[in-house]
Amino acid sequence: MNEERRKFLKIILIGGTSFMVGKVLGPLFSKFLDDSQTKVGSKKENSSNSENSSGHFRVVENKQMLSVYDASGEEIFQIDKGA
């Protein structure tokens, strides 16, 4: 059997197998890692605020400004709505 053909088939087999294992086990690993992180609950500051929470960031909107907070609760971005 040709030595170059054998190397090529071995690389294709290893690459295909690792791709399939990544596709199967990838979602399991991501779900495991997401469960291990501590989740920060969203808090309503008052009833006039509109708040959207998406896991890692929290967006708080009121009549004057729009604020973005990270998972630890620290404000990272703020936009004033006034002219």
Secondary structure, 3 states (H helix, E strand, C coil): CCHHHHHHHHHHHHHHHHHHHHHHHHHHHHHHHHHHCCCCCCCCCCCCCEEEECCCCEEEECCCEEEEECCCCCEEEEEECCC
